[in-house]
Amino acid sequence: MPLPTDPLTQLADIELPPPPAWPPWLVVVSAAAAILIVALLFYLWRSKKRGTTTPLPEQALAQLEQLSLRWRNGQLFDRETAYHLATLLRLGLALPQLTRNCPASLAPHAAQWQALISELERCRYQPQVAAPLPAALFEQARHCLMAVADKGT
């Protein structure tokens, strides 16, 4: 038996307040709002990921025109132009690496691809470029990019 002088015996029980009364409509509206927010965020993420940019071959074709103009005006040397052209082809065709192997999207143009890559390699990797960069190289690159762009549309 506790002693009457024990201070614990003088404490009263603590009564907790009743739980909040959530009306059913508030629960439904909250759940619907949460689902709507998640759906909206998912839609925004997908649209940003997909993007509304111009497809790669079309961008590359526009840049090819600028590169050709700068080369014809003497603003770029042949070797520098060959490097820019190789990069433009690689990015425009979405290739991880520019190799002699013809991309599947250009299979019907394999011979033209081989000639284009050989000429680019000659211009890029020779210490002294013996022959100038042929202007037909731009047409070959344009043809490859247009063949892929036409398949994409």
KALINBEL-V714539 format. One record per residue. N is the residue number from 1. RES is the residue in one letter. PHI is phi as a letter, one per 40 degrees, with the letter a starting at -180 (NA if undefined). PSI is psi as a letter, one per 30 degrees, with the letter a starting at -180 (none if undefined). OMEGA is omega in whole degrees, -180 to 180 (* if undefined). Layout:
n=N res=RES phi=PHI psi=PSI omega=OMEGA
n=N res=RES phi=PHI psi=PSI omega=OMEGA
This chain:
n=1 res=M phi=NA psi=k omega=-179
n=2 res=P phi=c psi=l omega=178
n=3 res=L phi=c psi=k omega=-179
n=4 res=P phi=c psi=f omega=-180
n=5 res=T phi=c psi=f omega=-180
n=6 res=D phi=c psi=k omega=-177
n=7 res=P phi=c psi=f omega=-179
n=8 res=L phi=c psi=f omega=-180
n=9 res=T phi=c psi=f omega=-178
n=10 res=Q phi=c psi=f omega=179
n=11 res=L phi=c psi=k omega=177
n=12 res=A phi=c psi=l omega=176
n=13 res=D phi=c psi=k omega=178
n=14 res=I phi=c psi=k omega=179
n=15 res=E phi=c psi=k omega=178
n=16 res=L phi=c psi=k omega=178
n=17 res=P phi=c psi=l omega=-180
n=18 res=P phi=c psi=l omega=179
n=19 res=P phi=c psi=l omega=-179
n=20 res=P phi=c psi=k omega=180
n=21 res=A phi=c psi=j omega=178
n=22 res=W phi=c psi=j omega=177
n=23 res=P phi=c psi=k omega=-178
n=24 res=P phi=d psi=e omega=-179
n=25 res=W phi=c psi=e omega=179
n=26 res=L phi=c psi=e omega=178
n=27 res=V phi=c psi=e omega=-179
n=28 res=V phi=c psi=e omega=-180
n=29 res=V phi=c psi=e omega=179
n=30 res=S phi=c psi=e omega=179
n=31 res=A phi=c psi=e omega=179
n=32 res=A phi=c psi=e omega=179
n=33 res=A phi=c psi=e omega=179
n=34 res=A phi=c psi=e omega=179
n=35 res=I phi=c psi=e omega=179
n=36 res=L phi=c psi=e omega=179
n=37 res=I phi=c psi=e omega=179
n=38 res=V phi=c psi=e omega=179
n=39 res=A phi=c psi=e omega=179
n=40 res=L phi=c psi=e omega=178
n=41 res=L phi=c psi=e omega=178
n=42 res=F phi=c psi=e omega=179
n=43 res=Y phi=c psi=e omega=179
n=44 res=L phi=c psi=e omega=179
n=45 res=W phi=c psi=e omega=-180
n=46 res=R phi=c psi=e omega=-179
n=47 res=S phi=c psi=e omega=177
n=48 res=K phi=c psi=e omega=179
n=49 res=K phi=c psi=e omega=-180
n=50 res=R phi=c psi=e omega=177
n=51 res=G phi=g psi=l omega=178
n=52 res=T phi=b psi=h omega=-178
n=53 res=T phi=c psi=l omega=176
n=54 res=T phi=c psi=k omega=178
n=55 res=P phi=d psi=l omega=-174
n=56 res=L phi=d psi=e omega=-179
n=57 res=P phi=c psi=e omega=180
n=58 res=E phi=c psi=e omega=176
n=59 res=Q phi=c psi=e omega=-179
n=60 res=A phi=c psi=e omega=178
n=61 res=L phi=c psi=e omega=178
n=62 res=A phi=c psi=e omega=179
n=63 res=Q phi=c psi=e omega=177
n=64 res=L phi=c psi=e omega=178
n=65 res=E phi=c psi=e omega=179
n=66 res=Q phi=c psi=e omega=180
n=67 res=L phi=c psi=e omega=179
n=68 res=S phi=c psi=e omega=179
n=69 res=L phi=c psi=e omega=179
n=70 res=R phi=c psi=e omega=180
n=71 res=W phi=c psi=e omega=179
n=72 res=R phi=c psi=e omega=179
n=73 res=N phi=c psi=f omega=178
n=74 res=G phi=g psi=g omega=179
n=75 res=Q phi=c psi=f omega=180
n=76 res=L phi=b psi=k omega=173
n=77 res=F phi=c psi=l omega=-178
n=78 res=D phi=d psi=e omega=-177
n=79 res=R phi=c psi=e omega=179
n=80 res=E phi=c psi=e omega=178
n=81 res=T phi=c psi=e omega=179
n=82 res=A phi=c psi=e omega=177
n=83 res=Y phi=c psi=e omega=179
n=84 res=H phi=c psi=e omega=-179
n=85 res=L phi=c psi=e omega=178
n=86 res=A phi=c psi=e omega=179
n=87 res=T phi=c psi=e omega=180
n=88 res=L phi=c psi=e omega=178
n=89 res=L phi=c psi=e omega=-178
n=90 res=R phi=c psi=e omega=-179
n=91 res=L phi=c psi=e omega=-179
n=92 res=G phi=c psi=e omega=179
n=93 res=L phi=c psi=g omega=180
n=94 res=A phi=f psi=h omega=179
n=95 res=L phi=c psi=k omega=177
n=96 res=P phi=c psi=e omega=-179
n=97 res=Q phi=a psi=k omega=179
n=98 res=L phi=c psi=j omega=-178
n=99 res=T phi=b psi=l omega=178
n=100 res=R phi=c psi=f omega=179
n=101 res=N phi=c psi=k omega=-178
n=102 res=C phi=c psi=k omega=176
n=103 res=P phi=c psi=l omega=-178
n=104 res=A phi=c psi=e omega=-179
n=105 res=S phi=c psi=f omega=180
n=106 res=L phi=b psi=g omega=-177
n=107 res=A phi=d psi=e omega=179
n=108 res=P phi=c psi=f omega=-177
n=109 res=H phi=b psi=h omega=-174
n=110 res=A phi=c psi=e omega=-179
n=111 res=A phi=c psi=e omega=179
n=112 res=Q phi=c psi=e omega=178
n=113 res=W phi=c psi=e omega=-180
n=114 res=Q phi=c psi=e omega=180
n=115 res=A phi=c psi=e omega=180
n=116 res=L phi=c psi=e omega=-179
n=117 res=I phi=c psi=e omega=178
n=118 res=S phi=c psi=e omega=-180
n=119 res=E phi=c psi=e omega=177
n=120 res=L phi=c psi=e omega=178
n=121 res=E phi=c psi=e omega=179
n=122 res=R phi=c psi=e omega=-178
n=123 res=C phi=c psi=e omega=-175
n=124 res=R phi=c psi=e omega=-168
n=125 res=Y phi=b psi=g omega=176
n=126 res=Q phi=c psi=k omega=180
n=127 res=P phi=c psi=e omega=176
n=128 res=Q phi=b psi=k omega=179
n=129 res=V phi=c psi=j omega=-177
n=130 res=A phi=c psi=e omega=-179
n=131 res=A phi=b psi=k omega=179
n=132 res=P phi=c psi=l omega=178
n=133 res=L phi=c psi=k omega=-179
n=134 res=P phi=c psi=k omega=179
n=135 res=A phi=c psi=f omega=-180
n=136 res=A phi=c psi=f omega=179
n=137 res=L phi=c psi=e omega=179
n=138 res=F phi=c psi=e omega=178
n=139 res=E phi=c psi=e omega=178
n=140 res=Q phi=c psi=e omega=179
n=141 res=A phi=c psi=e omega=179
n=142 res=R phi=c psi=e omega=179
n=143 res=H phi=c psi=e omega=179
n=144 res=C phi=c psi=e omega=-179
n=145 res=L phi=c psi=e omega=-180
n=146 res=M phi=c psi=e omega=178
n=147 res=A phi=c psi=e omega=178
n=148 res=V phi=c psi=e omega=179
n=149 res=A phi=c psi=e omega=180
n=150 res=D phi=c psi=e omega=178
n=151 res=K phi=c psi=e omega=-178
n=152 res=G phi=c psi=f omega=-178
n=153 res=T phi=c psi=none omega=*
